[in-house]
């Protein structure tokens, strides 16, 4: 039970409807209405995580911000979260504030990067999260509001006020000057893995050192995604070949580093199992399928960045291990989704409590 | 008739925590000094810096110019700047952003 008082300024409003308008006037929303954060609601969130209001979630050196549990809780209430979602929000926030994540890139880039996260383990079902049809889309409260809580925290706590072309009407500094932005900046790329239907394919968090009984969240920064149609491919190798062709076509091959997130729906995952492939086999095949020399890419008209030598071998990532394969989606449709990397490291952390 | 319920709501924002800091020591002249020009790889950045270098070379008797590149999307440790030759410089001008 929280013992300390909340420190945030408080405002009296006449009704919930007035409160919603008040947050618009203050410039504290993402453009959508928010749930008014009352003291009672915020304390319930802190209690759910067993944290005092002044507990430090992390720091953001570039903007000189100290992120407290109280502020993240307020933004989580506003996003429409339930208290039991709060540990997941906190786990994401802790990781994006890890210097290895390089938060300043998605927080400020003209490229319009979004935060992506993969939820694994028992907490998926405890929170009633969706890992089947429309997993990346609307319809599930936890899927939709956890990422929104992170975005609202980016805007309100981390100073990533969106805008470009026009200045903030309230005169605040506009630090998120994305050229176009992207819809993933509303609720994040919320991926929840289907760990049940294909037990031979290890969940992401298990591949990254956790047990199936642990709940964990993996975070990444992404510039958006590409939908890959793989309906007629009737083997794991054919699917890998199709994916590789699309990845090469994305023009983002690298000599080292980088990462790649692939969301594989059941229709395609079934062929991996049928052919006896592991996720590691699949990522190796995809990796090999994307390997090209810089010279061959240049011959196809791709501008080479960083002065790569003509015989330099490039691929979608520097290593197959940096291709992360996630199983999710509805039963019908061979639609694989590729999340484009946007700087920083892919990090995984256990969700507690 | 429904009576609206008044409620008390909370400020979701936080402000920067500014610690006391100090500016780097200023040089009194560029005469005899080594100038570093580091571009972040963005369009026209190297050309702009070269022009700046030319202007300063005309105005001052520079000891030399060190040229380098860096990624403004990454935080760099001082050791990385040293590898790029920054420690040889008395003053560095760089491009940042897009």
Interface residues (C-beta under 8 A of the other chain):
Chain A: X6 X8 X9 X10 X11 X12 X13 X14 X15 X16 X17 X18 X19 X22 X23 X28 X36 X37 X38 X39 X42 X62 X63 X64 X65 X66 X67 X68 X71 X74 X75 X78 X99 X102 X104 X105 X109 X110 X152 X156 X157 X159 X305 X306 X343
Chain B: X4 X5 X6 X7 X8 X9 X10 X11 X12 X13 X14 X16 X17 X18 X19 X41 X73 X74 X75 X98
